Amino acid sequence: MATTLLKIEELINGADVKRNLTVPELVEEAIQNGEGVLTKDGALSVSTGKFTGRSPKDKFVVQDEVSNHLVDWGPVNQPIAEEKFTALLDKVLTHLEQKQKLYYLEASAGADEHYTLPVRAITEYAWHSLFAKQLFLREWPTKGAFDPFTVIYAPSYKADPAVDGTNSETFILVSFAKRTILIGGTEYGGEIKKSIFSVMNFLLPEQHVLSMHCSANVNDANETALFFGLSGTGKTTLSADPERHLIGDDEHGWSPDGVFNIEGGCYAKTINLSRENEPQIYDAIRFGSLIENVVLNDDRSPDYKNISLTENTRAAYPIDFIDNAMLPSRAGHPNTIVFLTADAYGVLPPISKLTKEQAMYHFLSGYTSKLAGTERGVTEPQATFSTCFGSPFLPLAPERYADMLGTLIEKHDVDVYLVNTGWTGGVYGEGSRMKLAYTRAMVNAAVNGELRDVETIRHDIFNVDIPVDIKGVPRDVLNPRDTWKDSAKYDAEARALAIKFQDNFKRFTKANESVIAAGPIVF
């Protein structure tokens, strides 16, 4: 492997490598290479080709002396042998040596210098280097907690599964021992971002820092709020608050000193984006930003309603393109945590207060719903559980993250709420989506500390406490059973979802009994 590592250094220092280009230089390179075009507002518009999203089944962790006894091996963290990684890396490096131009970038992850990871990115495409420059922190740290990780991105190289030990021509391989990430066979930019996030999810807990897949904001009084939620739950919308400062939209660490952003940029969905509904994101898409798989009109204005390429249209931009961003992206310990779920069965309360044990339970569950029509074969709502609201990016056992969360909640006396941004008055197709104005009123009351000592009632099935009265929200909306015409049907749907929670939680064999008891009750 020493020979291969030397080959990486030789590649980085080669005459054909363009090093640490500025944003304008990278945009020029991308256009000259035919990788993309400028939109009417100056953003670089690119297509990611066949892959318009991540390829989780093609991600592997190298099984070595560092990872062997720490990684939670299974379908998410698939093992691949060191010799397979070394052989494929050598082939990719040989492939890249033949290219007339390559791009090298030095950046970092982790806005707290005590936990910063230096990141080196070697990319075949200029726009991938621009993506990394805008999504990561731009500074190469003079000191950091960790040695550098190198990302090698060769989208034009395709693996041979029969020889290379991969599942397809596409591969995302992470070696903790060699501190190298190898990506090929896909052009999707998000693979760079999420690979480094997976690395931080491995490294930070070893430094007694909880890594989290969440957004975060803070007010002028340094009262911090965290928002966890899967796609479609409103995480980006609800954390973008003109009255609060955005710390980050997706990845954070919680250290003994407080919360810090892992990234230096944002990667926002743009489907149906409008200035009226999301002005901060809309106005951030300008020169220096990237948009992926967005169809352009004849005048090169983006058509955010057009999903002919994919529903997963995206924009990447640096966080300082957001007017009220917190810079540096750090704040104190959270006062409030909000778990967001879009329950298509219409049975979860719109907001519930959670104990520490309940918070750990719902953190491990990571529940939301897939809706009919969002994926081929999905004809009715389906319950979806993603551990810690980010299971594809967790190398360690999920209980480890949950235990850290519980300890921090107790130590810092954090208020935790479960907020349902989904359906009320019936299941999807019968009831209606919770009004955004109501959800905003509930979330604002939560993060402002107004719900800490309010009167509550217990939901017998979901085993949570529901506030009786919240300013700006009708009382009958707060108890979901009251919004259904048929109470018996509500009870049946609620019990059915509770059973799904229980069945899912059976896999957490290391969970404490008090956490298991904090979940839904079926009687």
GUVO-477059 format. One record per residue (C-alpha): chain; residue number from 0; x, y, z; residue in one letter. Coordinates in nm, 2 decimals. Each point is the difference from the previous one (the first is absolute). Example, Ala and Ser with C-alpha at 12.3 -4.5 7.8 and 13.67 -1.06 7.14 Angstrom:
ATOM A 0 1.23 -0.45 0.78 A
ATOM A 1 0.14 0.34 -0.07 S
***
This chain:
ATOM A 0 0.00 0.00 0.00 M
ATOM A 1 0.30 0.23 0.06 A
ATOM A 2 0.06 0.01 -0.38 T
ATOM A 3 -0.36 0.09 -0.06 T
ATOM A 4 0.00 0.28 0.25 L
ATOM A 5 0.32 0.13 -0.16 L
ATOM A 6 -0.19 -0.01 -0.33 K
ATOM A 7 -0.27 0.22 0.15 I
ATOM A 8 0.26 0.26 0.09 E
ATOM A 9 0.15 -0.01 -0.34 E
ATOM A 10 -0.34 0.04 -0.16 L
ATOM A 11 -0.08 0.30 0.22 I
ATOM A 12 0.33 0.17 -0.09 N
ATOM A 13 -0.01 -0.08 -0.37 G
ATOM A 14 0.03 0.26 -0.27 A
ATOM A 15 -0.36 -0.06 -0.12 D
ATOM A 16 -0.16 0.07 0.34 V
ATOM A 17 -0.16 0.34 0.05 K
ATOM A 18 0.03 0.08 0.37 R
ATOM A 19 -0.23 0.20 0.23 N
ATOM A 20 -0.17 0.20 -0.28 L
ATOM A 21 -0.22 0.29 0.09 T
ATOM A 22 -0.38 -0.02 -0.05 V
ATOM A 23 0.01 0.20 -0.33 P
ATOM A 24 0.29 -0.21 -0.12 E
ATOM A 25 -0.19 -0.32 0.07 L
ATOM A 26 -0.32 0.13 -0.17 V
ATOM A 27 0.21 0.09 -0.30 E
ATOM A 28 0.16 -0.34 -0.01 E
ATOM A 29 -0.34 -0.18 0.03 A
ATOM A 30 -0.14 0.21 -0.29 I
ATOM A 31 0.30 -0.05 -0.22 Q
ATOM A 32 -0.01 -0.38 0.07 N
ATOM A 33 -0.37 -0.01 -0.10 G
ATOM A 34 -0.10 -0.11 0.35 E
ATOM A 35 -0.27 0.26 0.04 G
ATOM A 36 -0.15 0.34 -0.09 V
ATOM A 37 -0.08 0.32 0.19 L
ATOM A 38 -0.36 0.07 0.08 T
ATOM A 39 -0.16 0.34 -0.04 K
ATOM A 40 0.10 0.09 0.36 D
ATOM A 41 0.36 -0.13 -0.04 G
ATOM A 42 -0.02 -0.34 0.17 A
ATOM A 43 0.18 -0.29 -0.16 L
ATOM A 44 -0.26 -0.25 -0.13 S
ATOM A 45 0.12 -0.36 -0.03 V
ATOM A 46 -0.15 -0.34 -0.06 S
ATOM A 47 0.11 -0.30 0.20 T
ATOM A 48 -0.09 -0.25 -0.28 G
ATOM A 49 -0.13 -0.34 0.09 K
ATOM A 50 0.02 0.05 0.37 F
ATOM A 51 -0.21 0.28 0.14 T
ATOM A 52 0.04 -0.11 0.36 G
ATOM A 53 0.23 -0.20 0.23 R
ATOM A 54 0.07 -0.37 -0.06 S
ATOM A 55 -0.02 -0.15 0.35 P
ATOM A 56 0.03 -0.36 -0.12 K
ATOM A 57 0.33 0.08 -0.16 D
ATOM A 58 0.16 0.14 0.32 K
ATOM A 59 0.26 -0.21 0.18 F
ATOM A 60 0.22 0.04 0.31 V
ATOM A 61 0.34 -0.16 -0.02 V
ATOM A 62 0.04 -0.26 0.27 Q
ATOM A 63 0.34 0.07 0.16 D
ATOM A 64 0.16 0.03 0.34 E
ATOM A 65 -0.16 0.34 0.06 V
ATOM A 66 -0.36 -0.09 -0.10 S
ATOM A 67 -0.03 -0.36 0.08 N
ATOM A 68 -0.12 0.02 0.36 H
ATOM A 69 -0.17 0.34 -0.01 L
ATOM A 70 -0.21 0.00 -0.32 V
ATOM A 71 -0.36 -0.13 0.02 D
ATOM A 72 0.03 -0.24 -0.29 W
ATOM A 73 -0.31 -0.08 -0.20 G
ATOM A 74 -0.21 0.12 -0.30 P
ATOM A 75 0.09 0.36 0.07 V
ATOM A 76 0.37 -0.05 0.08 N
ATOM A 77 0.09 -0.28 -0.25 Q
ATOM A 78 0.36 -0.13 0.05 P
ATOM A 79 0.25 -0.02 -0.28 I
ATOM A 80 0.35 -0.16 0.04 A
ATOM A 81 0.31 0.22 0.01 E
ATOM A 82 0.16 -0.17 -0.30 E
ATOM A 83 -0.31 0.07 -0.21 K
ATOM A 84 0.01 0.37 0.10 F
ATOM A 85 0.38 0.02 -0.07 T
ATOM A 86 -0.04 -0.17 -0.34 A
ATOM A 87 -0.29 0.23 -0.11 L
ATOM A 88 0.17 0.31 0.13 L
ATOM A 89 0.31 -0.08 -0.20 D
ATOM A 90 -0.21 -0.05 -0.32 K
ATOM A 91 -0.19 0.33 0.06 V
ATOM A 92 0.33 0.19 0.05 L
ATOM A 93 0.14 -0.15 -0.33 T
ATOM A 94 -0.32 0.11 -0.17 H
ATOM A 95 0.03 0.36 0.14 L
ATOM A 96 0.36 0.02 -0.11 E
ATOM A 97 -0.12 -0.01 -0.36 Q
ATOM A 98 -0.22 0.31 0.04 K
ATOM A 99 0.12 0.32 -0.15 Q
ATOM A 100 -0.14 0.20 0.30 K
ATOM A 101 -0.08 -0.08 0.36 L
ATOM A 102 -0.11 0.23 0.29 Y
ATOM A 103 0.14 0.01 0.35 Y
ATOM A 104 -0.16 0.18 0.29 L
ATOM A 105 0.10 0.04 0.36 E
ATOM A 106 -0.29 0.06 0.24 A
ATOM A 107 -0.13 -0.11 0.34 S
ATOM A 108 -0.30 -0.13 0.19 A
ATOM A 109 -0.10 0.11 0.35 G
ATOM A 110 -0.03 0.37 0.09 A
ATOM A 111 0.14 -0.06 0.35 D
ATOM A 112 0.38 0.00 -0.04 E
ATOM A 113 0.03 -0.26 0.28 H
ATOM A 114 -0.18 -0.25 -0.22 Y
ATOM A 115 0.10 0.10 -0.35 T
ATOM A 116 0.06 -0.26 -0.27 L
ATOM A 117 0.23 0.12 -0.29 P
ATOM A 118 -0.14 -0.12 -0.33 V
ATOM A 119 0.18 -0.05 -0.33 R
ATOM A 120 -0.20 -0.05 -0.31 A
ATOM A 121 0.14 -0.13 -0.33 I
ATOM A 122 -0.28 0.02 -0.27 T
ATOM A 123 -0.03 -0.07 -0.36 E
ATOM A 124 -0.26 0.27 -0.06 Y
ATOM A 125 0.04 0.37 0.08 A
ATOM A 126 -0.36 0.02 0.13 W
ATOM A 127 0.07 -0.27 0.26 H
ATOM A 128 0.29 0.21 0.13 S
ATOM A 129 -0.24 0.31 0.01 L
ATOM A 130 -0.26 -0.21 0.18 F
ATOM A 131 0.26 -0.10 0.27 A
ATOM A 132 0.13 0.36 0.02 K
ATOM A 133 -0.36 0.13 0.07 Q
ATOM A 134 -0.12 -0.28 0.23 L
ATOM A 135 0.31 -0.03 0.22 F
ATOM A 136 0.18 0.26 0.20 L
ATOM A 137 0.25 0.17 -0.22 R
ATOM A 138 0.28 0.03 0.25 E
ATOM A 139 0.28 -0.26 0.01 W
ATOM A 140 0.05 -0.02 0.38 P
ATOM A 141 0.34 0.08 0.15 T
ATOM A 142 -0.10 -0.23 0.28 K
ATOM A 143 -0.28 -0.25 0.03 G
ATOM A 144 -0.11 -0.30 0.20 A
ATOM A 145 0.05 -0.24 -0.28 F
ATOM A 146 0.24 -0.09 -0.29 D
ATOM A 147 -0.12 0.08 -0.35 P
ATOM A 148 -0.25 -0.21 -0.19 F
ATOM A 149 0.05 -0.02 -0.38 T
ATOM A 150 -0.30 -0.03 -0.23 V
ATOM A 151 0.08 -0.14 -0.35 I
ATOM A 152 -0.30 0.05 -0.24 Y
ATOM A 153 0.02 -0.17 -0.34 A
ATOM A 154 -0.35 -0.01 -0.15 P
ATOM A 155 0.11 -0.13 -0.33 S
ATOM A 156 0.16 -0.31 0.15 Y
ATOM A 157 -0.23 -0.30 0.02 K
ATOM A 158 0.08 -0.30 0.23 A
ATOM A 159 -0.02 -0.36 -0.10 D
ATOM A 160 -0.22 -0.16 0.27 P
ATOM A 161 0.13 -0.35 -0.07 A
ATOM A 162 0.36 0.11 0.06 V
ATOM A 163 -0.02 0.30 0.23 D
ATOM A 164 -0.25 -0.14 0.25 G
ATOM A 165 -0.25 0.28 -0.05 T
ATOM A 166 -0.38 -0.04 -0.06 N
ATOM A 167 0.01 0.19 -0.33 S
ATOM A 168 0.21 0.23 -0.22 E
ATOM A 169 -0.06 0.27 0.27 T
ATOM A 170 0.21 0.01 0.32 F
ATOM A 171 0.04 0.22 0.31 I
ATOM A 172 0.27 -0.15 0.21 L
ATOM A 173 0.11 0.14 0.34 V
ATOM A 174 0.33 -0.11 0.15 S
ATOM A 175 0.05 0.12 0.36 F
ATOM A 176 0.35 -0.15 0.03 A
ATOM A 177 0.13 0.17 -0.32 K
ATOM A 178 -0.22 0.31 0.05 R
ATOM A 179 -0.12 -0.02 -0.36 T
ATOM A 180 -0.34 0.01 -0.17 I
ATOM A 181 -0.02 -0.14 -0.35 L
ATOM A 182 -0.31 0.09 -0.22 I
ATOM A 183 -0.06 -0.11 -0.36 G
ATOM A 184 -0.27 -0.09 -0.25 G
ATOM A 185 -0.24 0.28 0.11 T
ATOM A 186 0.00 0.38 -0.05 E
ATOM A 187 -0.23 0.09 0.29 Y
ATOM A 188 0.16 0.27 0.20 G
ATOM A 189 -0.17 -0.10 0.33 G
ATOM A 190 0.23 -0.31 0.02 E
ATOM A 191 0.29 0.24 0.10 I
ATOM A 192 -0.20 0.17 0.27 K
ATOM A 193 -0.15 -0.31 0.16 K
ATOM A 194 0.33 -0.20 -0.01 S
ATOM A 195 0.17 0.27 0.21 I
ATOM A 196 -0.30 0.01 0.23 F
ATOM A 197 0.02 -0.38 0.05 S
ATOM A 198 0.37 0.05 0.09 V
ATOM A 199 -0.09 0.27 0.26 M
ATOM A 200 -0.26 -0.23 0.14 N
ATOM A 201 0.28 -0.25 0.06 F
ATOM A 202 0.26 0.24 0.13 L
ATOM A 203 -0.20 0.24 0.22 L
ATOM A 204 -0.15 -0.24 0.25 P
ATOM A 205 0.35 -0.12 0.07 E
ATOM A 206 0.07 0.36 0.11 Q
ATOM A 207 -0.31 0.01 0.22 H
ATOM A 208 -0.19 0.21 -0.26 V
ATOM A 209 -0.35 -0.10 -0.12 L
ATOM A 210 -0.02 0.02 -0.38 S
ATOM A 211 -0.35 0.08 -0.12 M
ATOM A 212 -0.20 0.00 -0.32 H
ATOM A 213 -0.20 0.32 0.08 C
ATOM A 214 -0.04 0.37 -0.07 S
ATOM A 215 0.07 0.26 0.26 A
ATOM A 216 -0.08 0.36 0.07 N
ATOM A 217 0.05 0.25 0.29 V
ATOM A 218 -0.15 0.33 0.12 N
ATOM A 219 0.17 0.31 0.11 D
ATOM A 220 -0.01 -0.13 0.36 A
ATOM A 221 0.21 -0.30 -0.10 N
ATOM A 222 -0.29 -0.24 0.04 E
ATOM A 223 0.07 -0.28 -0.24 T
ATOM A 224 -0.26 -0.24 -0.16 A
ATOM A 225 0.07 -0.32 -0.19 L
ATOM A 226 -0.24 -0.14 -0.27 F
ATOM A 227 0.02 -0.37 -0.09 F
ATOM A 228 -0.21 -0.14 -0.28 G
ATOM A 229 0.01 -0.21 -0.31 L
ATOM A 230 -0.09 0.12 -0.35 S
ATOM A 231 -0.33 0.17 -0.04 G
ATOM A 232 -0.05 0.07 0.37 T
ATOM A 233 0.07 0.38 -0.02 G
ATOM A 234 0.35 0.00 0.16 K
ATOM A 235 0.14 0.27 -0.24 T
ATOM A 236 -0.32 0.21 -0.01 T
ATOM A 237 -0.05 0.01 0.38 L
ATOM A 238 0.36 0.06 0.09 S
ATOM A 239 0.02 0.30 -0.25 A
ATOM A 240 -0.14 0.26 0.23 D
ATOM A 241 0.06 0.37 -0.06 P
ATOM A 242 -0.01 0.07 0.37 E
ATOM A 243 0.29 -0.25 0.07 R
ATOM A 244 0.35 -0.06 -0.14 H
ATOM A 245 0.07 -0.31 -0.21 L
ATOM A 246 0.29 -0.21 0.14 I
ATOM A 247 -0.04 -0.26 -0.27 G
ATOM A 248 -0.26 -0.19 -0.20 D
ATOM A 249 0.11 -0.37 0.03 D
ATOM A 250 0.30 -0.12 0.20 E
ATOM A 251 0.12 0.10 0.35 H
ATOM A 252 0.21 -0.10 0.29 G
ATOM A 253 -0.09 0.05 0.37 W
ATOM A 254 0.32 0.03 0.21 S
ATOM A 255 0.06 0.09 0.36 P
ATOM A 256 0.01 0.36 -0.12 D
ATOM A 257 -0.33 0.01 -0.20 G
ATOM A 258 -0.12 -0.06 -0.35 V
ATOM A 259 0.21 0.05 -0.32 F
ATOM A 260 -0.07 -0.04 -0.37 N
ATOM A 261 0.19 -0.28 -0.17 I
ATOM A 262 -0.03 0.17 -0.34 E
ATOM A 263 0.05 0.33 -0.15 G
ATOM A 264 -0.29 0.00 -0.24 G
ATOM A 265 -0.35 -0.12 -0.07 C
ATOM A 266 -0.15 -0.27 -0.23 Y
ATOM A 267 -0.36 0.09 -0.04 A
ATOM A 268 -0.28 -0.17 -0.19 K
ATOM A 269 -0.14 0.23 -0.26 T
ATOM A 270 -0.32 -0.18 -0.11 I
ATOM A 271 -0.28 0.26 -0.02 N
ATOM A 272 0.24 0.26 0.14 L
ATOM A 273 -0.14 0.36 0.00 S
ATOM A 274 0.12 0.33 0.14 R
ATOM A 275 -0.34 0.04 0.17 E
ATOM A 276 0.03 -0.32 0.21 N
ATOM A 277 0.38 -0.03 0.05 E
ATOM A 278 0.16 0.34 -0.08 P
ATOM A 279 0.33 -0.08 0.16 Q
ATOM A 280 0.07 -0.31 -0.20 I
ATOM A 281 -0.14 0.15 -0.32 Y
ATOM A 282 0.23 0.31 0.02 D
ATOM A 283 0.30 -0.21 0.09 A
ATOM A 284 0.00 -0.16 -0.34 I
ATOM A 285 0.22 0.24 -0.19 R
ATOM A 286 0.36 0.02 -0.13 F
ATOM A 287 0.21 -0.25 0.19 G
ATOM A 288 -0.29 -0.23 0.07 S
ATOM A 289 -0.07 -0.33 -0.17 L
ATOM A 290 -0.34 -0.15 -0.11 I
ATOM A 291 -0.03 -0.37 -0.08 E
ATOM A 292 -0.24 -0.15 -0.25 N
ATOM A 293 -0.22 0.31 -0.02 V
ATOM A 294 -0.16 0.05 -0.34 V
ATOM A 295 0.06 0.35 -0.14 L
ATOM A 296 -0.24 0.21 -0.20 N
ATOM A 297 0.09 0.16 -0.33 D
ATOM A 298 0.13 0.31 0.18 D
ATOM A 299 0.21 -0.22 0.23 R
ATOM A 300 -0.22 0.06 0.30 S
ATOM A 301 -0.04 -0.31 0.22 P
ATOM A 302 -0.34 -0.18 -0.02 D
ATOM A 303 -0.02 -0.14 0.35 Y
ATOM A 304 -0.34 -0.16 -0.06 K
ATOM A 305 0.14 -0.22 -0.28 N
ATOM A 306 0.09 -0.34 0.14 I
ATOM A 307 0.06 -0.17 -0.34 S
ATOM A 308 0.36 -0.09 0.10 L
ATOM A 309 -0.07 -0.07 0.37 T
ATOM A 310 -0.19 0.12 0.30 E
ATOM A 311 0.33 0.02 0.18 N
ATOM A 312 0.10 0.33 -0.16 T
ATOM A 313 0.26 0.18 0.22 R
ATOM A 314 0.19 0.32 0.06 A
ATOM A 315 0.34 0.03 0.16 A
ATOM A 316 0.13 0.33 0.14 Y
ATOM A 317 0.22 0.14 0.28 P
ATOM A 318 -0.17 0.08 0.32 I
ATOM A 319 0.09 0.36 -0.02 D
ATOM A 320 -0.24 0.03 -0.29 F
ATOM A 321 -0.27 -0.01 0.27 I
ATOM A 322 -0.05 0.35 0.14 D
ATOM A 323 -0.04 -0.09 0.37 N
ATOM A 324 0.25 -0.28 0.01 A
ATOM A 325 0.20 -0.04 0.32 M
ATOM A 326 0.37 0.05 -0.08 L
ATOM A 327 0.21 -0.18 0.13 P
ATOM A 328 -0.26 -0.27 0.00 S
ATOM A 329 0.01 -0.08 0.37 R
ATOM A 330 -0.24 0.06 0.30 A
ATOM A 331 -0.06 -0.11 0.35 G
ATOM A 332 -0.17 -0.31 0.13 H
ATOM A 333 -0.35 -0.06 -0.13 P
ATOM A 334 -0.30 0.12 0.20 N
ATOM A 335 -0.25 -0.19 -0.23 T
ATOM A 336 0.00 -0.30 -0.22 I
ATOM A 337 -0.28 -0.06 -0.26 V
ATOM A 338 -0.05 -0.34 -0.16 F
ATOM A 339 -0.20 0.05 -0.32 L
ATOM A 340 -0.22 -0.27 -0.16 T
ATOM A 341 -0.25 0.00 -0.28 A
ATOM A 342 -0.25 -0.26 0.12 D
ATOM A 343 -0.22 -0.09 -0.30 A
ATOM A 344 -0.23 -0.21 0.22 Y
ATOM A 345 -0.12 0.32 0.17 G
ATOM A 346 0.02 -0.15 0.35 V
ATOM A 347 0.31 0.15 0.17 L
ATOM A 348 -0.06 0.32 0.20 P
ATOM A 349 0.11 0.32 -0.17 P
ATOM A 350 0.23 0.07 0.29 I
ATOM A 351 0.10 -0.21 0.30 S
ATOM A 352 0.23 0.06 0.29 K
ATOM A 353 0.26 -0.28 0.05 L
ATOM A 354 0.20 -0.12 0.30 T
ATOM A 355 0.36 -0.09 -0.04 K
ATOM A 356 -0.09 -0.36 -0.04 E
ATOM A 357 -0.27 0.08 -0.26 Q
ATOM A 358 0.24 0.22 -0.18 A
ATOM A 359 0.25 -0.29 -0.02 M
ATOM A 360 -0.28 -0.23 -0.12 Y
ATOM A 361 -0.11 0.23 -0.28 H
ATOM A 362 0.36 0.09 -0.09 F
ATOM A 363 0.07 -0.37 -0.06 L
ATOM A 364 -0.33 -0.05 -0.18 S
ATOM A 365 0.04 0.30 -0.25 G
ATOM A 366 -0.36 -0.04 -0.12 Y
ATOM A 367 -0.17 0.16 -0.30 T
ATOM A 368 -0.22 -0.11 -0.29 S
ATOM A 369 0.05 -0.06 -0.37 K
ATOM A 370 -0.30 0.12 -0.20 L
ATOM A 371 -0.17 -0.17 -0.29 A
ATOM A 372 0.15 0.09 -0.33 G
ATOM A 373 0.34 0.11 0.13 T
ATOM A 374 0.17 -0.33 -0.09 E
ATOM A 375 -0.09 -0.26 -0.25 R
ATOM A 376 -0.22 -0.27 0.17 G
ATOM A 377 -0.10 0.22 0.29 V
ATOM A 378 -0.39 0.01 -0.04 T
ATOM A 379 -0.09 0.10 0.36 E
ATOM A 380 0.19 0.16 0.29 P
ATOM A 381 0.28 -0.20 0.14 Q
ATOM A 382 0.17 0.04 0.34 A
ATOM A 383 0.37 0.07 -0.03 T
ATOM A 384 0.25 -0.02 0.28 F
ATOM A 385 0.35 0.14 -0.04 S
ATOM A 386 0.21 -0.04 0.32 T
ATOM A 387 0.11 0.33 0.15 C
ATOM A 388 -0.16 0.17 -0.30 F
ATOM A 389 0.30 -0.10 -0.21 G
ATOM A 390 0.07 -0.37 0.00 S
ATOM A 391 0.18 -0.01 -0.34 P
ATOM A 392 0.28 0.21 0.16 F
ATOM A 393 0.06 -0.16 0.33 L
ATOM A 394 0.30 -0.23 0.02 P
ATOM A 395 -0.03 -0.08 0.37 L
ATOM A 396 -0.28 -0.18 0.19 A
ATOM A 397 -0.31 0.22 0.02 P
ATOM A 398 -0.04 -0.04 0.37 E
ATOM A 399 0.34 0.18 0.05 R
ATOM A 400 -0.14 0.31 -0.16 Y
ATOM A 401 -0.32 -0.02 0.20 A
ATOM A 402 0.18 -0.05 0.33 D
ATOM A 403 0.20 0.31 -0.07 M
ATOM A 404 -0.31 0.20 -0.08 L
ATOM A 405 -0.17 -0.11 0.32 G
ATOM A 406 0.30 0.09 0.21 T
ATOM A 407 0.02 0.35 -0.16 L
ATOM A 408 -0.38 0.06 0.03 I
ATOM A 409 0.02 -0.08 0.37 E
ATOM A 410 0.32 0.20 0.06 K
ATOM A 411 -0.12 0.32 -0.17 H
ATOM A 412 -0.37 -0.03 0.10 D
ATOM A 413 -0.12 0.01 -0.37 V
ATOM A 414 -0.37 0.01 -0.09 D
ATOM A 415 -0.08 -0.26 -0.27 V
ATOM A 416 -0.31 0.00 -0.22 Y
ATOM A 417 -0.14 -0.23 -0.27 L
ATOM A 418 -0.18 0.20 -0.27 V
ATOM A 419 -0.22 -0.16 -0.26 N
ATOM A 420 -0.01 0.21 -0.32 T
ATOM A 421 -0.20 -0.27 -0.18 G
ATOM A 422 -0.37 -0.07 0.00 W
ATOM A 423 -0.29 0.08 0.23 T
ATOM A 424 -0.37 -0.10 0.00 G
ATOM A 425 0.07 -0.32 -0.19 G
ATOM A 426 0.25 -0.20 -0.19 V
ATOM A 427 0.17 0.14 -0.32 Y
ATOM A 428 -0.27 0.04 -0.26 G
ATOM A 429 -0.27 0.05 0.26 E
ATOM A 430 0.13 0.25 0.25 G
ATOM A 431 0.20 0.31 -0.08 S
ATOM A 432 0.36 0.11 0.05 R
ATOM A 433 0.07 0.19 0.32 M
ATOM A 434 -0.01 0.37 -0.07 K
ATOM A 435 0.35 0.15 -0.02 L
ATOM A 436 -0.12 0.30 0.21 A
ATOM A 437 -0.10 -0.24 0.28 Y
ATOM A 438 0.33 -0.18 -0.02 T
ATOM A 439 0.19 0.32 0.01 R
ATOM A 440 -0.19 0.12 0.30 A
ATOM A 441 0.07 -0.33 0.19 M
ATOM A 442 0.37 0.00 -0.09 V
ATOM A 443 0.04 0.37 0.09 N
ATOM A 444 -0.17 -0.07 0.34 A
ATOM A 445 0.23 -0.29 0.05 A
ATOM A 446 0.33 0.17 -0.08 V
ATOM A 447 -0.10 0.31 0.19 N
ATOM A 448 -0.05 -0.21 0.32 G
ATOM A 449 -0.37 0.07 0.02 E
ATOM A 450 -0.10 -0.37 0.03 L
ATOM A 451 0.23 -0.10 0.28 R
ATOM A 452 -0.26 0.02 0.28 D
ATOM A 453 -0.33 -0.01 -0.18 V
ATOM A 454 -0.29 -0.23 0.08 E
ATOM A 455 0.01 -0.33 -0.20 T
ATOM A 456 -0.21 -0.31 -0.05 I
ATOM A 457 0.14 -0.35 -0.05 R
ATOM A 458 -0.05 -0.18 -0.33 H
ATOM A 459 -0.07 -0.36 0.11 D
ATOM A 460 0.12 -0.17 -0.31 I
ATOM A 461 0.31 0.20 -0.09 F
ATOM A 462 0.09 0.05 0.36 N
ATOM A 463 0.08 0.37 -0.04 V
ATOM A 464 -0.12 0.33 0.16 D
ATOM A 465 -0.20 0.24 -0.22 I
ATOM A 466 -0.02 0.37 0.09 P
ATOM A 467 -0.36 0.11 0.06 V
ATOM A 468 0.03 0.35 -0.13 D
ATOM A 469 0.24 0.18 -0.24 I
ATOM A 470 -0.05 0.35 -0.12 K
ATOM A 471 -0.10 0.01 -0.37 G
ATOM A 472 -0.11 -0.36 -0.01 V
ATOM A 473 -0.36 -0.12 0.05 P
ATOM A 474 -0.04 -0.23 0.30 R
ATOM A 475 -0.17 -0.27 -0.19 D
ATOM A 476 0.30 -0.02 -0.24 V
ATOM A 477 0.24 -0.09 0.28 L
ATOM A 478 -0.17 -0.33 0.09 N
ATOM A 479 0.00 -0.21 -0.33 P
ATOM A 480 -0.29 -0.22 0.11 R
ATOM A 481 -0.23 0.31 0.02 D
ATOM A 482 0.07 0.08 -0.37 T
ATOM A 483 -0.13 -0.34 -0.13 W
ATOM A 484 -0.37 -0.05 -0.08 K
ATOM A 485 0.02 -0.36 0.10 D
ATOM A 486 0.18 -0.05 0.33 S
ATOM A 487 0.00 -0.38 -0.02 A
ATOM A 488 0.18 0.02 -0.34 K
ATOM A 489 0.25 0.24 0.15 Y
ATOM A 490 0.07 -0.24 0.29 D
ATOM A 491 0.05 -0.29 -0.25 A
ATOM A 492 0.25 0.20 -0.21 E
ATOM A 493 0.18 0.13 0.30 A
ATOM A 494 0.04 -0.36 0.14 R
ATOM A 495 0.12 -0.12 -0.34 A
ATOM A 496 0.27 0.27 -0.01 L
ATOM A 497 0.10 -0.08 0.36 A
ATOM A 498 0.06 -0.36 -0.10 I
ATOM A 499 0.22 0.11 -0.28 K
ATOM A 500 0.21 0.20 0.25 F
ATOM A 501 0.02 -0.30 0.23 Q
ATOM A 502 0.10 -0.24 -0.28 D
ATOM A 503 0.27 0.24 -0.13 N
ATOM A 504 0.14 0.05 0.35 F
ATOM A 505 0.06 -0.37 0.05 K
ATOM A 506 0.33 0.03 -0.18 R
ATOM A 507 0.15 0.23 0.27 F
ATOM A 508 0.11 -0.28 0.22 T
ATOM A 509 0.24 0.22 0.19 K
ATOM A 510 -0.26 0.26 0.10 A
ATOM A 511 -0.07 0.06 0.37 N
ATOM A 512 -0.33 -0.14 0.14 E
ATOM A 513 -0.11 0.35 0.10 S
ATOM A 514 0.04 0.12 -0.36 V
ATOM A 515 -0.19 -0.30 -0.14 I
ATOM A 516 -0.28 0.08 0.25 A
ATOM A 517 -0.02 0.36 -0.12 A
ATOM A 518 -0.14 -0.10 -0.34 G
ATOM A 519 -0.36 -0.05 -0.11 P
ATOM A 520 -0.23 -0.24 0.19 I
ATOM A 521 -0.24 -0.24 -0.16 V
ATOM A 522 -0.29 -0.12 0.21 F
***
